[in-house]
Amino acid sequence: MMAQTTSAEGEGWGKFAALVFFSNISLLLGFISVIIALIRWEKCGYLPLLGFLANIVPVVWFFHRVSYGNMSGLVLGTVFCLVFGVISQVRKERGRKWALLAAIPPAVLLISTLGYLGKSVIDRKHAASVAIQFAADNARYEAQIRSDPVIGIRERWDLANDARWSVFRDSFGDSRVMYSESVLKQIYAECPQMRDYLFRNPACSPEFLSAHYNEAYARCQNINYEMLANIVYNTNCPIELVGKVAVSENLPVGAVYPARAALSARQKITLNNLLGPTSTAPSASTNK
């Protein structure tokens, strides 16, 4: 199974939407708390209103952008709300509990945002660590298979769940891996997962490619086009087979386009061979 690396990018929109929800709840609860305070208080102090305004600060700042650079606005707004609530409690103002409750929504938003950012940091560090380790493993396995092309069969890299799988797959297009056709035939027989990719290797003879053309053609119609695309793009593939795929109107473009590209490249080579080398140097002339 092919190893895949994961990235923290592209996974935060659901969390972002959740934080937007929290910001709306924060603003709504802050507004409701002040309205109730204004209705129930006989003497309304300025602290509940300031608490509500401080509640708006982190919400507006949050909508602008969530990042480390503007976290100060969110923290400041929450701190203001808490300070106003505590002062209201100390002054024993009527309805002082509403001043304290006004601090809850931004506090929830702050905790949620900090949790989100903290998890994002952990995810990014983990993804970077995995990528570095994967690159190191990839380089090590590439060196191994270049010095010993049969290691992929011997150690069954086609069944690996790490970088060995992708290195084995990519080795068929690596000119530094010196495969022989007998080894490729052995890989075909013993490593079914590599059958789609091994036909790109230049060690495949026209006979070997032709022998598996019909199989690849049927596979292209029913499963995937990888095998057929690699066969027709191989420079050793008989040109009549390439032409058959190039003019097909029923096969996937993933096989047709490589065939057309291969056919066009061969036609250019043939034309250049017929025309021969051309000289652009001006003919010498003498003036008398």
N, C-alpha and C positions, 0 to 999 in steps of 0.2 A: 504493500500500500504506500502510496506516495506521501512523503512527509510534507506537511504544510506549516508554514509559519503564520502566526496570527499577528495582527496589528491592532493597536488600540484605536487607530483612526477609523472613523466610519461607524463606531459602535456607540457613540455618545448621544445620538439624537433622541433616543427614547428617554435617556436620563435627563437630557436638556428639556424635553417636554414636561417631565415630571417636576423639574425645578421651576419651570414657567408656571405650572399649576400651583406650586407652593407660593410663588410670588403673588399670584392672584388672590389666593386664600389669605396671605399676609395682609395685602392691601384691604381686602374686604373686611376681615376681622378688625383691623385697626380702625376702619371707618365706622363699623357698627359699634365698637367700644366707645368711640367718642360721641356718637349720636346718642347712645343710651345714657352716657354720662351727662350730656347736655340736657337731656329730658329729665333725669332723675335728680340732678343736683339743684339745690336751692341757690347755692353760691358756687359758681363754677370758677375754679382757679385756672391759671394758664398752663399748668403742667400737663393735663390730659391732651390739650391741643398740641403742645410741643411734642408729646409722646407720639401722637398721630403723625405729625410732620416728620419726626425722626423715623417713623415706620415707612414713610414714602421714600425716604432717601435710598435705603438699600434696594427697594423694588425698582425704582427708576434706574439706579446704577446697574442692577442685575440685567435689565432689559437691554442696556447698552452693550454689554459684553461680560461674560463670566471669564475671568482670568486672574492671575496672581496680582497683576498690576492694579486692578480696581477693587480688590478684596477689601481695601481700607474703607471704602464707602459703606460696604455691608457691615463690617465690624463696627464702624463708628456709629451707624444708625442704631444697631442693636445695643451698643453700650449706652447711648443717649436714652433709649427707651428704658433700660434697666435703671439708670441713674434717676430719671424723672419719676419712675415708679417708687423707688426707695425713698426719695425725698418726700413724695406725697404721703407715704406711710409714716414717715417721721413727723411730718407736720400735722398728721391726723386729719387730713382734709376729708370732707364729706364725700363718700363714694370713691375713696382713694384706691379701692381694689381695682377699679377700671383703669386707673393709671398704670397699675402693675400688670394687668392683663394685656395692656397695649404692647408690652415688651415681648409677649409670647410669640406672636406671628413672626417678627423678624428674627427672633432667636431660633425658631424652627427652621426658617429659611437659611440662616447662617450655618446651623448644624448640618443641614442637608447639603448645602454647597460645599462645606469643608469636607464632608464625607465623599461627595462626588469627586472633588479635586484630589483628595487623598487617594482614592481608588484609581483615578486616572494616572497619578504619578506611579503607583505600584504597577499598573498595567503597562505603562510605557517602559518602565525599568525592566519588567519581565520580558516584554517583547524585544527590547534591545539586547538583553542577555541571551535570549533564544536565538536571535539573528546572528550574534557574534559567535555563539557556539556552533550554529549551523554552518556558518562560513568556514570556521576552523575545521569542522568535520568534513565539509565538502572538499576543501583543499587536500586534506590528508587522504581521503578516499580516491580523489582524482590521481594523486601521485601513485597510489597502490595499483590502480587498474591500468595506468599507463605502463608501469613496469611489469605487470603480470595480467594480461588480458583475460585469462581464464579464471581469475579470482571471483568474478561475478557469478560464474556457474558453480564453482567449487564451494563457495560459502553462501550460495543462494541469496544474493543481494536483491533478487526480484521479489523476495518475500519480506525484506527488511521494512521497518516502519520508521526509518530515519533517512539521513542524507544519502545513504548507499543506494537507495532505490532511484533517486533522481540522477545520481552520478552514473549509475549503470545505464539508465535510459539515454542520457546525453552522450555517453561514450561512443555511441554508434555514429555520431556526427563529429567526433573529435579526431582530427587527423593524427594526433599524437598517440592514439590507442591503435596498435598494429594488430587488428583482427585478421585472421585467415578465414577463408570461406568455410573450412571444416569446423572452425570454432563457431561461426555464425549458425551453421546448420545444427550444431549441438545445442546452442542457445534456443533455436527455434523449437527443438524437440523437447527440451527440459524446462524451459522458462516461458510458459505461455503468455505471461504479462508483458514480455518484451517483444512479442511477435510484431506488434504494430510499428515498432521503431527500428528494428535491426536492418530493415531493407534500405535504409538511407546510407548504409556503409558502402564505400567504394569497392570493398572486397567481394561484394555480391556479383556473381557472373551473370551474363545475359540469360543463361540457361536456368540459373537459380531463381532469377526474377520472373522469368516466363513461367516456371513451374508453379509459382504461387500467385500468378496474376488472376486467374479465375476465382481463386479463394478470396483474394483481396477485393475483387469486383463485387462478389456476392456479399462480402462483409460490409462493403461501402453502402450497399443498398439496404441492409438490414440492421447493422450495428453502428459502425463509425467508419470514417473515411481515412483514418491515419495510415493504415497499411497500404492502401492503394496510392495515396498521395506520395508516400515515401518511395514506392516502387517506380512510379512514372517520373519522379523528380531525379531519380538516380540516373547518372549519365550512361550507365551500362544497360539501361532498359531498352529493348528493341523499339525503334522509333514508331513502328506501326501500332504498338500497344499504347504508346504515348498519344499518338494521333487519335486513337479510338476514344480515349478518355477526354481529350481536348475538345472534341466536337459533340460530346454527349450533352443532351438536354435533360436527362433524367437523374443524373448523379448530383450529389451535393457540390456546391461551389468549392468546398474545402479540398476536393479532389480535382475538380475541373481546372481551377485557376493554376495550381502547380503544374498540371499537364500542359496548359497553354504557355506558361512561362518557360518550361523546359523545351517545348517544341520551338518556341521563338528563338531561344538561345542556340539551339542546334542549327536552325535555319541560318542564323547570322554567321555561325562558324563555317557552315558549308559554303555560304556566299563568299566569305573572306578567303576561303581556300581556293575557290574557283577564280576569283579576281587576282589572287596572289598579292605580294607586297607591292605597294605603289610608292613611287619616289616623288617627293615634293620639291627636290632641289632643282633650281633653274638650270637649263642647259647652258653649257659654256659657249661663248661666242667670241670671236676675235674681231677687232676693228682694224682696218687697214687704211 
